[in-house]
């Protein structure tokens, strides 16, 4: 299929983007890497009146340390973040998850913020952002605001972004001293969206596990210092609380078993990685 007719605009500044979004609202869609939007346009799953291309906006492709966060602008491609020399030092969990995001070809075009905007419940970057307690910077002609990742994702392919807002940047917290992290994923093929993905952060005060691919958005639970049968029981409760459903990729029972097994392995690996 071919996309339904739409107008195309390439603004020169963020203020121009804000003005367009304020005027067009839900009739406009932002084009960054296009790895999600272009297929949706081609299949006519979305039919905007206007596509706003932001990939040449100045100052949007920056990665920088800002306080205790890694701030990633809306123009940063996934491959650019993977190639950033300080990534593993500052946030090893993000470094471990990125190779599982699509393929080399899609990472060379897809943006970090684009994946966050898409809010696919099986995607790796939203999972890591929620697991680490990151945040999303939103800007519009009206104002600027920051939302915790746990508040930003509201459901499958659904976020708290208003129609006139742009995701200007996302923030991943820098690794805390001594923390151990681990990422594991199971899918039909490498590069496919996950059937179940797990991200664990082990700190002195306890261990946190984030699960993607099961519920309609990434889910997080604290496991403290639980081990052995206590950890097994807590993981079983978590697996049932996610309310998995059967689909063409896996049964609910299969997903629950993956949460129990991969979840335990990911937690144990993160604890071993503590320094």
C-alpha positions in Angstrom: 0.0 0.0 0.0 0.9 3.6 -0.3 0.4 6.3 2.3 -2.7 8.5 2.2 -1.9 12.0 1.0 -0.2 14.3 3.5 1.7 17.6 3.5 5.4 17.6 4.4 7.2 20.3 6.4 10.8 20.6 7.5 11.0 23.4 10.1 14.2 25.3 10.8 13.9 25.6 14.6 12.2 24.2 17.7 10.0 27.3 17.9 8.7 26.6 14.4 7.9 23.0 15.4 6.0 24.2 18.5 4.0 26.7 16.4 3.1 24.0 13.9 2.0 21.6 16.6 0.0 24.3 18.4 -1.8 25.0 15.1 -2.3 21.4 13.8 -2.4 19.4 17.0 -3.4 15.7 16.4 -3.4 16.2 12.6 0.4 16.4 12.6 2.9 13.6 13.1 6.6 14.1 14.0 9.1 12.4 11.7 12.5 11.6 13.2 14.1 8.3 12.2 10.9 7.1 10.5 11.4 3.4 11.4 8.0 3.2 13.0 6.1 6.1 11.3 6.9 5.3 7.7 5.6 1.7 7.8 2.5 2.9 9.6 2.0 5.5 6.9 2.4 2.9 4.2 -0.1 0.6 5.8 -2.4 3.6 6.4 -2.5 2.8 10.1 -2.1 6.5 10.6 -3.3 9.2 8.3 -1.9 12.6 9.4 -2.6 15.8 7.4 0.9 16.9 8.0 4.3 15.2 8.6 6.8 17.4 10.4 10.5 16.4 9.8 12.7 17.4 12.7 15.9 15.5 11.8 17.8 18.7 10.7 16.9 20.8 13.7 20.1 22.3 15.2 21.1 21.1 18.7 18.7 18.1 18.8 21.4 15.4 18.2 23.4 16.0 21.4 24.2 13.4 24.1 25.5 15.0 27.2 25.9 14.5 31.0 23.5 16.8 32.8 23.7 16.5 36.5 23.0 12.9 37.4 21.4 12.0 34.0 22.4 11.2 30.5 20.4 13.7 28.4 19.6 12.4 24.9 18.1 14.8 22.3 15.3 14.0 20.0 17.6 13.8 17.0 20.0 11.2 18.4 19.9 8.0 16.5 20.2 4.7 18.3 23.5 3.8 16.5 24.9 7.2 17.6 24.1 6.4 21.2 25.6 2.9 20.8 28.8 4.4 19.5 29.1 6.9 22.3 32.4 6.0 24.1 31.1 6.9 27.6 27.9 4.9 27.4 29.0 1.7 29.1 30.8 3.6 31.9 27.8 5.9 32.7 24.9 3.5 32.1 25.8 -0.2 31.4 22.2 -1.3 31.4 21.4 1.0 28.4 24.6 -0.3 26.7 23.5 -3.9 27.2 20.0 -3.3 25.8 20.8 -1.3 22.7 22.2 -4.2 20.6 18.8 -5.9 21.0 17.0 -2.9 19.5 16.0 -3.9 15.9 18.9 -4.4 13.5 22.0 -2.4 12.5 20.1 -1.0 9.6 17.2 0.2 11.7 19.4 1.6 14.5 21.3 3.7 11.9 18.1 5.6 11.2 15.8 5.1 14.2 16.0 7.6 17.1 16.0 7.0 20.8 13.2 9.4 21.4 11.3 7.9 18.5 11.2 4.5 20.2 10.0 6.2 23.4 7.3 8.1 21.5 6.1 4.8 19.9 5.6 3.2 23.3 5.6 -0.3 22.1 5.2 -2.5 25.2 7.8 -5.0 23.8 10.4 -2.4 22.9 13.7 -2.3 24.8 14.3 1.4 25.3 11.0 2.2 27.1 11.7 -0.8 29.3 15.1 0.5 30.3 13.9 4.0 30.8 11.1 2.8 33.2 13.5 0.4 35.0 16.1 3.1 35.7 13.5 5.7 36.7 14.2 8.0 33.8 12.2 10.9 32.5 10.9 12.5 29.3 11.2 16.2 28.5 8.2 17.6 26.7 8.0 21.1 25.1 5.3 23.1 23.4 4.4 26.6 22.6 2.6 26.7 26.0 5.2 25.4 28.3 7.9 22.8 29.1 7.5 19.9 31.5 9.2 16.7 32.5 7.4 13.5 33.2 8.7 10.4 35.0 8.8 7.4 32.6 6.4 5.6 34.8 3.8 8.4 34.2 4.6 9.0 30.6 3.6 5.5 29.3 -0.1 5.0 29.8 -0.7 1.9 27.7 0.1 0.0 24.5 1.3 2.7 22.0 -0.2 5.3 24.3 1.6 8.1 26.2 0.8 11.2 28.2 2.1 13.5 25.5 -0.4 16.1 24.5 -1.1 16.7 20.8 0.8 20.0 20.7 3.9 18.6 22.6 7.2 17.4 21.2 9.5 14.9 23.0 12.5 17.2 23.1 14.8 14.8 25.0 14.8 11.8 27.3 16.9 11.3 30.5 18.5 8.1 31.6 20.0 8.2 35.2 23.7 7.6 35.4 24.7 4.4 37.1 24.9 4.7 40.9 28.2 3.7 42.5 28.3 0.0 43.1 25.1 -0.8 41.3 25.0 -3.9 39.2 22.8 -4.2 36.1 21.7 -6.9 33.7 19.5 -7.2 30.6 18.0 -10.4 29.0 15.5 -10.9 26.3 13.7 -13.8 24.6 12.2 -13.4 21.1 11.6 -15.6 18.1 14.6 -14.1 16.3 17.3 -11.6 17.3 16.0 -8.2 16.3 12.3 -9.1 16.7 10.3 -7.4 19.4 10.7 -9.3 22.7 8.2 -11.9 23.8 9.6 -11.2 27.3 12.5 -8.8 28.2 14.0 -8.2 31.6 16.1 -5.4 33.0 17.5 -5.6 36.6 19.2 -3.1 38.8 20.9 -4.4 41.9 21.9 -1.8 44.5 22.9 -2.0 48.2 19.3 -1.3 49.3 17.8 -4.1 47.1 17.1 -5.2 43.5 14.6 -3.8 41.0 13.3 -5.8 38.0 11.5 -4.3 35.0 9.5 -6.5 32.6 8.5 -5.8 29.0 6.5 -7.7 26.4 3.9 -9.0 28.8 1.7 -6.1 30.0 0.5 -3.1 27.9 3.5 -1.1 29.2 6.8 -1.8 31.1 6.3 -2.9 34.7 8.7 -2.6 37.6 8.8 -4.4 41.0 11.2 -4.2 43.9 12.5 -7.5 45.2 14.7 -6.3 48.0 17.3 -8.9 49.0 15.0 -11.9 48.4 16.8 -15.1 47.4 15.9 -18.8 46.9 12.3 -19.8 47.4 11.3 -16.3 48.5 12.5 -14.9 45.2 10.8 -17.6 43.3 7.5 -16.9 45.1 7.8 -13.2 44.5 8.5 -13.7 40.8 5.5 -16.0 40.5 3.3 -13.3 42.0 4.8 -10.7 39.6 4.2 -13.0 36.6 0.5 -13.4 37.5 0.1 -9.7 38.3 1.2 -8.8 34.7 -2.0 -10.5 33.4 -0.4 -12.0 30.3 -2.7 -12.9 27.4 -2.4 -15.5 24.6 -1.4 -14.1 21.2 0.0 -15.4 18.0 3.6 -15.2 19.4 3.1 -17.0 22.8 0.6 -18.2 25.3 0.0 -16.4 28.6 1.4 -19.5 30.4 4.6 -19.4 28.3 5.1 -15.7 29.1 4.6 -16.3 32.8 7.2 -19.0 32.8 9.7 -16.8 31.0 9.1 -14.1 33.6 10.0 -16.6 36.3 13.0 -18.0 34.7 14.6 -15.1 32.8 13.6 -12.8 35.7 15.5 -14.9 38.2 18.5 -15.2 35.9 18.6 -11.4 35.3 18.4 -10.6 39.0 21.1 -13.0 39.8 23.4 -11.6 37.1 22.8 -8.0 38.2 23.7 -8.9 41.8 26.9 -10.6 40.6 27.8 -7.4 38.7 27.7 -5.2 41.8 31.0 -3.6 42.7 
